[in-house]
Amino acid sequence: MSALAPSSLVSTGAPSARPVPARVAADYSLAVPQDARRALARSWLWLGVSALVGSGLFSILLVLSRTPGVNRLLPAADFFHTSLVLHVDLSVLVWFMAMAGLLWSLHGSPRGLRWGWAALWTCAAGTLAMAVAPFLNGGEPIMANYIPVLHSPLFLVGLVVFGLGVGVLALRSILVAPRLGVAFGGHGALGFGLDAAAVATVVALLAFGWSLAKLPLVLPGKAYYEILFWGGGHVLQFTWTLLMLVGWLWLANACGARLLLSPRVTVFMFALALAGVFVTPWAYLAYDISSVEHRALLTWAMRAGGGTAIVPVALAVVVALYRQPLSHATQNPLRAAVLASILLFGAGGVIGIFISGSNVRIPAHYHGCIVGVTLALMGLVYHLLPALGYAAPQGRLAVAQPWVYGLGQLMHIIGLVWSGGYGVQRKVAGAEQVLRSSGEVAGMALMGLGGLVAIVGGVLFIVVAVRAMRAGAAQADGSEMVVSS
């Protein structure tokens, strides 16, 4: 809620006119506790960074397997699909959930920390099982939407274990969340957004369980996993969107921008997204999970609930940043991350409007949106590193990283949209792509080049983040030596 500042007045110009109090921008930030919760948050960060490292290794193989000319040197189809499964699951499911664990650990009270650690180690064990499955217990890659899988016991057990860890994490986050007071400000609004994301995660897990209970085992693999992950996968998009919106507001605030968006309006935007989450039980009760109506209702809820909140928040952040000059070098990487995030998410949203048929425009749409979330979370990592006991990322490399990653991904999705106009099919590689014209080849070549640039941007993030983490650890060791001497 807006406050009034006596020192901030607007005059009408007439001597007898009474001064009109001006609105003070809300403080969209959250305090970072310096107790045991910080150690838990640091561990979630390490899990997230490790997932990105693994995803980057698989993404190199993924892009090469789809780039004209180079893909002939690789075992195209199976190699491509296996890489795609691991790339998606590590860079989206594990990375996003690890960052959610970091934020929920900082936001909640210190109660029940043992459950927080149990959730972390359970998620880490599940992640490890999924990552090594292609080498120890390989199975058929099944490209289901939202959560692609390898049809192997080790991978599936790892996925279930990871899901159990997420369930413990989200339930603990809800139980230890601070109460939202009547006179909440920007802090309370961000806290409400994080709480809403935790609720969405619990609903997503319930949807997965509901689908699992109703699905007949006689269905073929592709159809089985597609239906299994459709409902819960849609709800997880609310979780990612809410985390991104919290990141936008927090990063803009950290750049010194005066966000005049009222906390009450912000909470209302978050509540609209949460209302979309609660359409999910209705979709399960009203329609069969394999019906067109079930899928259509979930899609409508995602567009209406999740999409409504994005535009007002994005406009408020862009306007506030435009009006605010940078005052410190550490703000440069944060500003780059939030602007690149809004650009990529907006591009993905616009592409989604023009999707028709099943071609590579579909991955162009969700690549833009997913990368928008990723950039927002990368920016939050940069911002939180000093509060977590590490050094603050700064310098040309830290500023360039979000733009390199964002530019590469923008080239990647433009290449996919271009090729989609020629009808190039999604989820295929090598000879299966059947590139007949020079336009199709050029589009997919741009996709490949953009993917390689994005890989460089992803590697730069890991370099910048790990360098800052090591520098902070070295500073801490030096301080301890000075004190002990």
C-alpha positions as CSV (number, residue, x, y, z in Angstrom):
1,M,0.0,0.0,0.0
2,S,1.3,3.4,-0.9
3,A,2.7,5.6,1.9
4,L,2.8,9.4,2.1
5,A,6.1,11.2,2.4
6,P,6.1,14.7,3.9
7,S,9.3,15.6,2.1
8,S,7.9,14.6,-1.3
9,L,5.5,17.2,-2.4
10,V,4.1,18.4,-5.7
11,S,3.3,22.1,-6.0
12,T,0.5,23.5,-8.2
13,G,2.4,26.8,-8.7
14,A,0.0,29.1,-6.9
15,P,1.2,30.6,-3.6
16,S,-2.0,29.8,-1.8
17,A,-2.3,26.3,-3.1
18,R,-1.9,23.5,-0.5
19,P,0.9,21.0,-1.3
20,V,-0.3,17.7,-2.7
21,P,1.5,14.7,-1.2
22,A,3.1,12.5,-3.8
23,R,3.1,8.7,-3.7
24,V,6.2,6.9,-2.5
25,A,7.2,3.9,-4.5
26,A,6.7,0.6,-2.8
27,D,9.7,-1.3,-1.6
28,Y,9.6,-4.6,-3.5
29,S,12.3,-6.5,-1.7
30,L,12.6,-9.3,0.8
31,A,15.0,-9.5,3.7
32,V,17.6,-12.3,3.6
33,P,18.0,-13.9,7.0
34,Q,21.5,-14.5,8.3
35,D,20.8,-17.7,10.2
36,A,20.5,-21.4,9.4
37,R,18.1,-20.6,6.6
38,R,20.9,-19.0,4.6
39,A,22.9,-22.3,4.6
40,L,19.8,-24.1,3.2
41,A,19.4,-21.5,0.5
42,R,23.0,-21.8,-0.5
43,S,22.6,-25.5,-0.9
44,W,19.6,-25.1,-3.1
45,L,21.7,-22.7,-5.2
46,W,24.4,-25.3,-5.7
47,L,21.8,-27.8,-6.8
48,G,20.4,-25.4,-9.3
49,V,23.9,-24.5,-10.7
50,S,24.8,-28.2,-10.9
51,A,21.6,-28.8,-12.9
52,L,22.5,-26.0,-15.3
53,V,26.0,-27.5,-15.8
54,G,24.4,-30.9,-16.7
55,S,21.8,-29.3,-18.9
56,G,24.5,-27.3,-20.7
57,L,26.4,-30.5,-21.5
58,F,23.3,-32.1,-23.0
59,S,22.4,-28.9,-24.8
60,I,25.6,-28.9,-26.8
61,L,24.8,-32.4,-28.0
62,L,21.2,-31.3,-28.6
63,V,22.0,-28.3,-30.8
64,L,24.7,-30.2,-32.8
65,S,22.3,-33.0,-33.5
66,R,19.9,-30.5,-35.1
67,T,22.3,-28.2,-37.0
68,P,22.4,-28.9,-40.8
69,G,25.7,-30.6,-41.8
70,V,26.9,-31.3,-38.3
71,N,24.0,-33.6,-37.5
72,R,25.2,-36.1,-40.1
73,L,28.2,-36.9,-37.8
74,L,25.9,-37.9,-34.9
75,P,23.5,-40.8,-34.3
76,A,20.6,-38.5,-35.1
77,A,17.2,-39.5,-33.8
78,D,17.8,-41.4,-30.5
79,F,20.8,-39.3,-29.7
80,F,18.8,-36.1,-30.2
81,H,15.8,-37.3,-28.2
82,T,17.8,-38.6,-25.2
83,S,19.7,-35.3,-25.1
84,L,16.5,-33.3,-25.3
85,V,14.9,-35.2,-22.4
86,L,17.8,-34.5,-20.1
87,H,18.3,-31.0,-21.3
88,V,14.7,-30.0,-20.6
89,D,14.3,-31.8,-17.3
90,L,17.6,-30.4,-15.9
91,S,17.2,-26.8,-17.3
92,V,13.5,-26.4,-16.4
93,L,12.3,-28.8,-13.8
94,V,15.3,-29.1,-11.6
95,W,16.8,-25.6,-12.1
96,F,13.5,-23.8,-11.6
97,M,12.5,-25.9,-8.6
98,A,15.9,-25.5,-7.0
99,M,15.6,-21.7,-7.3
100,A,12.1,-22.0,-5.8
101,G,13.7,-23.9,-2.9
102,L,16.2,-21.1,-2.5
103,L,13.5,-18.4,-2.4
104,W,11.1,-20.3,-0.2
105,S,13.9,-21.1,2.3
106,L,14.7,-17.4,2.7
107,H,11.1,-16.3,2.8
108,G,9.8,-18.8,5.4
109,S,10.4,-18.9,9.1
110,P,13.2,-21.1,10.6
111,R,10.7,-23.7,11.8
112,G,11.0,-27.2,10.4
113,L,14.4,-26.7,8.8
114,R,15.1,-30.5,9.0
115,W,12.2,-30.9,6.5
116,G,13.8,-28.3,4.3
117,W,17.1,-30.3,4.3
118,A,15.2,-33.5,3.7
119,A,13.6,-32.0,0.7
120,L,16.9,-30.8,-0.6
121,W,18.7,-34.1,-0.3
122,T,15.7,-36.0,-1.7
123,C,15.6,-33.7,-4.8
124,A,19.4,-34.0,-5.2
125,A,19.2,-37.8,-5.1
126,G,16.4,-37.8,-7.7
127,T,18.3,-35.5,-10.0
128,L,21.4,-37.6,-9.8
129,A,19.4,-40.7,-10.8
130,M,17.8,-39.0,-13.7
131,A,21.1,-37.6,-14.9
132,V,23.0,-40.9,-14.9
133,A,20.1,-43.0,-16.3
134,P,21.2,-42.6,-20.0
135,F,24.6,-44.1,-19.2
136,L,23.6,-46.8,-16.7
137,N,20.0,-47.8,-17.6
138,G,19.1,-46.2,-20.9
139,G,15.6,-46.5,-22.1
140,E,13.3,-45.2,-24.9
141,P,13.1,-41.4,-24.9
142,I,9.5,-40.2,-24.8
143,M,8.9,-36.6,-25.7
144,A,5.8,-35.9,-23.6
145,N,4.9,-32.2,-23.1
146,Y,6.2,-30.5,-19.9
147,I,8.2,-33.5,-18.5
148,P,9.8,-35.7,-21.2
149,V,11.1,-39.0,-19.8
150,L,13.3,-41.9,-20.5
151,H,11.3,-45.1,-20.2
152,S,13.8,-46.8,-17.9
153,P,13.4,-47.8,-14.3
154,L,16.3,-45.7,-13.0
155,F,15.1,-42.5,-14.7
156,L,11.5,-43.0,-13.6
157,V,12.5,-43.8,-10.0
158,G,14.6,-40.7,-10.0
159,L,11.7,-38.6,-11.2
160,V,9.4,-40.0,-8.5
161,V,12.0,-39.3,-5.8
162,F,12.5,-35.8,-7.1
163,G,8.7,-35.3,-7.0
164,L,8.6,-36.5,-3.4
165,G,11.3,-34.0,-2.5
166,V,9.4,-31.2,-4.2
167,G,6.3,-32.2,-2.3
168,V,8.1,-31.9,1.0
169,L,9.6,-28.6,0.0
170,A,6.3,-27.0,-1.1
171,L,4.3,-28.2,1.9
172,R,6.9,-26.9,4.3
173,S,7.0,-23.6,2.5
174,I,3.3,-23.2,2.9
175,L,3.3,-24.2,6.6
176,V,6.2,-21.8,7.6
177,A,5.1,-18.9,5.4
178,P,4.7,-15.6,7.3
179,R,1.2,-14.2,7.6
180,L,0.1,-11.6,5.1
181,G,-1.0,-8.6,7.2
182,V,-3.7,-6.2,6.2
183,A,-1.3,-3.3,5.9
184,F,1.2,-5.1,3.7
185,G,3.7,-3.3,1.5
186,G,6.0,-4.4,-1.3
187,H,7.6,-7.0,1.0
188,G,4.2,-8.6,1.7
189,A,3.3,-8.5,-2.0
190,L,6.4,-10.4,-3.0
191,G,5.8,-12.9,-0.1
192,F,2.3,-13.5,-1.3
193,G,3.7,-14.2,-4.8
194,L,6.1,-16.8,-3.4
195,D,3.3,-18.4,-1.3
196,A,1.1,-18.6,-4.3
197,A,3.9,-20.3,-6.2
198,A,4.1,-22.9,-3.4
199,V,0.4,-23.5,-3.5
200,A,0.5,-23.9,-7.3
201,T,3.3,-26.5,-6.9
202,V,1.2,-28.6,-4.4
203,V,-1.8,-28.4,-6.8
204,A,0.5,-29.6,-9.7
205,L,1.7,-32.6,-7.7
206,L,-1.9,-33.5,-6.8
207,A,-2.8,-33.2,-10.5
208,F,0.0,-35.6,-11.4
209,G,-1.3,-38.1,-8.7
210,W,-4.9,-37.7,-9.9
211,S,-3.9,-38.4,-13.5
212,L,-1.8,-41.4,-12.4
213,A,-4.7,-42.9,-10.5
214,K,-7.1,-42.6,-13.5
215,L,-4.8,-43.6,-16.3
216,P,-5.1,-47.2,-17.7
217,L,-1.7,-48.9,-17.9
218,V,-2.6,-50.4,-21.3
219,L,-2.1,-47.0,-23.1
220,P,1.1,-46.9,-25.3
221,G,4.0,-45.0,-23.8
222,K,3.7,-41.7,-25.7
223,A,0.0,-41.3,-25.0
224,Y,0.3,-42.5,-21.4
225,Y,3.0,-39.9,-20.4
226,E,1.4,-37.1,-22.5
227,I,-1.9,-37.4,-20.5
228,L,-0.1,-38.1,-17.2
229,F,1.9,-34.8,-17.3
230,W,-0.6,-32.6,-19.1
231,G,-2.7,-31.4,-16.1
232,G,0.2,-31.0,-13.6
233,G,2.4,-29.6,-16.2
234,H,0.0,-26.8,-17.0
235,V,-0.2,-25.9,-13.3
236,L,3.6,-25.8,-13.0
237,Q,3.6,-23.0,-15.5
238,F,1.8,-20.9,-12.9
239,T,4.6,-21.7,-10.5
240,W,7.3,-20.6,-12.9
241,T,5.3,-17.4,-14.0
242,L,4.8,-16.3,-10.3
243,L,8.5,-16.8,-9.6
244,M,9.4,-14.7,-12.6
245,L,7.1,-11.9,-11.7
246,V,8.5,-11.8,-8.2
247,G,12.0,-11.7,-9.8
248,W,11.1,-8.8,-12.1
249,L,9.8,-6.7,-9.2
250,W,12.6,-7.5,-6.9
251,L,15.3,-6.9,-9.5
252,A,13.8,-3.6,-10.6
253,N,13.7,-2.5,-7.0
254,A,17.3,-3.5,-6.5
255,C,18.2,-1.3,-9.5
256,G,16.8,1.7,-7.6
257,A,13.7,2.0,-9.8
258,R,10.6,3.6,-8.3
259,L,7.9,1.1,-8.9
260,L,4.6,3.0,-8.6
261,L,2.6,-0.3,-8.9
262,S,0.6,-0.5,-5.7
263,P,1.3,-3.6,-3.6
264,R,-2.5,-4.2,-3.5
265,V,-2.7,-4.2,-7.3
266,T,0.3,-6.6,-7.3
267,V,-1.3,-9.0,-4.9
268,F,-4.5,-8.8,-7.0
269,M,-2.4,-9.8,-10.1
270,F,-0.9,-12.7,-8.2
271,A,-4.4,-13.7,-6.9
272,L,-5.7,-13.9,-10.5
273,A,-2.9,-16.4,-11.3
274,L,-3.8,-18.4,-8.2
275,A,-7.4,-18.4,-9.2
276,G,-6.4,-20.0,-12.5
277,V,-4.6,-22.7,-10.5
278,F,-7.8,-23.6,-8.8
279,V,-9.6,-24.3,-12.1
280,T,-7.6,-27.5,-12.1
281,P,-9.8,-29.6,-9.8
282,W,-12.8,-28.5,-11.8
283,A,-11.2,-29.7,-15.0
284,Y,-10.6,-33.1,-13.4
285,L,-14.1,-33.4,-11.9
286,A,-16.0,-32.2,-15.0
287,Y,-14.2,-34.0,-17.8
288,D,-12.3,-37.2,-18.5
289,I,-8.5,-36.6,-18.4
290,S,-8.1,-37.8,-22.0
291,S,-10.9,-35.6,-23.4
292,V,-10.4,-32.5,-25.5
293,E,-12.5,-30.5,-23.1
294,H,-10.2,-31.3,-20.2
295,R,-7.1,-30.1,-22.1
296,A,-8.9,-27.0,-23.4
297,L,-10.1,-25.9,-20.0
298,L,-6.6,-26.2,-18.5
299,T,-5.1,-24.3,-21.5
300,W,-7.8,-21.5,-21.1
301,A,-7.0,-21.3,-17.3
302,M,-3.3,-20.9,-18.0
303,R,-3.9,-18.1,-20.5
304,A,-6.5,-16.2,-18.6
305,G,-5.0,-16.6,-15.1
306,G,-1.3,-16.6,-15.8
307,G,-1.4,-14.2,-18.8
308,T,-3.4,-11.4,-17.2
309,A,-0.8,-10.6,-14.5
310,I,2.2,-10.4,-16.8
311,V,1.5,-7.3,-18.9
312,P,0.8,-4.8,-16.0
313,V,3.8,-6.0,-14.1
314,A,6.1,-5.9,-17.1
315,L,5.0,-2.4,-18.1
316,A,5.5,-1.1,-14.6
317,V,9.0,-2.6,-14.4
318,V,10.0,-1.3,-17.9
319,V,8.7,2.2,-17.2
320,A,10.4,2.3,-13.8
321,L,13.7,1.2,-15.2
322,Y,13.5,3.7,-18.1
323,R,13.1,6.5,-15.6
324,Q,15.9,5.3,-13.3
325,P,19.6,5.9,-14.2
326,L,22.0,3.3,-12.8
327,S,23.9,4.5,-9.7
328,H,26.1,1.5,-8.9
329,A,28.1,-1.0,-11.0
330,T,26.5,-4.0,-9.2
331,Q,23.1,-2.9,-10.6
332,N,24.2,-3.3,-14.3
333,P,23.9,-7.2,-14.4
334,L,20.5,-7.0,-12.6
335,R,19.1,-4.5,-15.1
336,A,20.4,-6.5,-18.0
337,A,18.8,-9.7,-16.6
338,V,15.4,-8.2,-16.0
339,L,15.2,-6.4,-19.4
340,A,16.4,-9.5,-21.3
341,S,13.9,-11.6,-19.4
342,I,11.0,-9.4,-20.3
343,L,12.1,-9.2,-24.0
344,L,12.3,-13.0,-24.3
345,F,9.1,-13.8,-22.4
346,G,7.3,-11.2,-24.5
347,A,8.7,-12.7,-27.7
348,G,7.5,-16.1,-26.7
349,G,4.1,-14.8,-25.8
350,V,3.7,-13.1,-29.2
351,I,4.8,-16.2,-31.0
352,G,2.2,-18.2,-29.2
353,I,-0.6,-16.1,-30.7
354,F,0.4,-17.2,-34.2
355,I,0.8,-21.0,-33.6
356,S,-1.1,-23.2,-36.0
357,G,-0.4,-26.9,-36.5
358,S,2.4,-29.0,-35.0
359,N,5.7,-27.5,-36.1
360,V,8.7,-25.8,-34.6
361,R,6.8,-22.6,-33.9
362,I,5.6,-24.5,-30.7
363,P,9.0,-24.9,-29.2
364,A,9.8,-21.3,-30.3
365,H,6.9,-20.2,-28.1
366,Y,7.8,-22.1,-25.0
367,H,11.5,-21.5,-25.4
368,G,10.9,-17.8,-25.3
369,C,8.7,-18.1,-22.2
370,I,11.0,-20.5,-20.4
371,V,14.1,-18.5,-21.1
372,G,12.3,-15.4,-19.8
373,V,11.9,-17.2,-16.5
374,T,15.5,-18.5,-16.6
375,L,16.9,-15.0,-17.0
376,A,14.8,-13.6,-14.2
377,L,16.1,-16.3,-11.9
378,M,19.7,-15.7,-13.1
379,G,19.2,-12.1,-12.2
380,L,18.0,-13.0,-8.7
381,V,21.0,-15.2,-8.2
382,Y,23.3,-12.2,-9.1
383,H,21.3,-10.1,-6.6
384,L,21.3,-12.6,-3.8
385,L,24.9,-13.8,-4.0
386,P,26.2,-11.0,-1.6
387,A,23.5,-11.6,0.9
388,L,24.3,-15.3,0.8
389,G,27.9,-14.6,1.8
390,Y,29.4,-14.5,-1.7
391,A,30.8,-11.7,-3.8
392,A,28.6,-9.4,-5.9
393,P,28.9,-10.2,-9.7
394,Q,30.0,-7.1,-11.6
395,G,32.1,-6.1,-14.6
396,R,31.7,-6.5,-18.3
397,L,31.3,-10.3,-18.2
398,A,28.4,-10.1,-15.7
399,V,26.6,-7.4,-17.7
400,A,27.2,-9.1,-21.0
401,Q,26.0,-12.6,-19.9
402,P,22.2,-11.9,-19.8
403,W,22.4,-10.2,-23.2
404,V,24.5,-13.0,-24.8
405,Y,22.2,-15.6,-23.5
406,G,19.1,-13.7,-24.4
407,L,20.4,-12.8,-27.9
408,G,21.3,-16.4,-28.6
409,Q,17.9,-17.6,-27.5
410,L,16.2,-14.9,-29.5
411,M,18.1,-16.1,-32.6
412,H,17.2,-19.6,-31.7
413,I,13.4,-18.9,-31.6
414,I,13.5,-16.7,-34.7
415,G,15.1,-19.6,-36.6
416,L,12.4,-21.9,-35.3
417,V,9.6,-19.5,-36.3
418,W,11.2,-19.1,-39.7
419,S,11.4,-22.8,-40.2
420,G,7.9,-23.3,-38.8
421,G,6.6,-21.2,-41.6
422,Y,7.8,-23.9,-44.0
423,G,6.2,-26.6,-41.9
424,V,9.3,-28.1,-40.3
425,Q,8.1,-30.5,-37.7
426,R,9.0,-30.4,-34.0
427,K,10.9,-33.0,-32.0
428,V,12.7,-34.4,-35.0
429,A,16.4,-34.2,-36.0
430,G,18.8,-35.2,-38.7
431,A,17.3,-36.8,-41.8
432,E,13.9,-36.8,-40.1
433,Q,13.7,-33.0,-40.4
434,V,13.4,-33.4,-44.2
435,L,14.7,-29.9,-45.0
436,R,13.7,-29.4,-48.7
437,S,14.4,-25.7,-49.5
438,S,17.2,-23.2,-48.8
439,G,14.7,-21.3,-46.6
440,E,14.2,-24.2,-44.3
441,V,17.9,-24.9,-44.1
442,A,18.6,-21.2,-43.4
443,G,16.0,-21.1,-40.6
444,M,17.3,-24.2,-38.9
445,A,20.9,-23.0,-39.4
446,L,20.0,-19.7,-37.6
447,M,18.4,-21.9,-34.9
448,G,21.6,-23.8,-34.5
449,L,23.8,-20.7,-34.4
450,G,21.5,-19.0,-31.9
451,G,21.6,-22.2,-29.8
452,L,25.3,-22.2,-29.7
453,V,25.4,-18.5,-28.7
454,A,22.9,-19.3,-26.0
455,I,25.1,-22.1,-24.8
456,V,28.0,-19.6,-24.5
457,G,25.6,-17.3,-22.5
458,G,24.7,-20.2,-20.2
459,V,28.4,-21.1,-19.7
460,L,29.1,-17.4,-18.9
461,F,26.4,-17.4,-16.2
462,I,28.0,-20.4,-14.5
463,V,31.5,-18.8,-14.8
464,V,30.2,-15.5,-13.3
465,A,28.2,-17.1,-10.5
466,V,30.9,-19.7,-9.5
467,R,33.6,-17.0,-9.7
468,A,31.6,-14.8,-7.3
469,M,30.9,-17.7,-5.0
470,R,34.6,-18.6,-4.9
471,A,35.6,-15.0,-4.3
472,G,33.1,-14.7,-1.5
473,A,34.4,-17.9,0.1
474,A,38.0,-16.6,-0.2
475,Q,37.0,-13.3,1.4
476,A,35.3,-15.1,4.3
477,D,38.4,-17.3,4.8
478,G,40.6,-14.1,4.8
479,S,38.4,-12.5,7.4
480,E,38.6,-15.5,9.6
481,M,42.4,-15.5,9.4
482,V,42.5,-11.8,10.3
483,V,40.2,-12.3,13.3
484,S,42.2,-15.4,14.5
485,S,45.5,-13.6,14.3
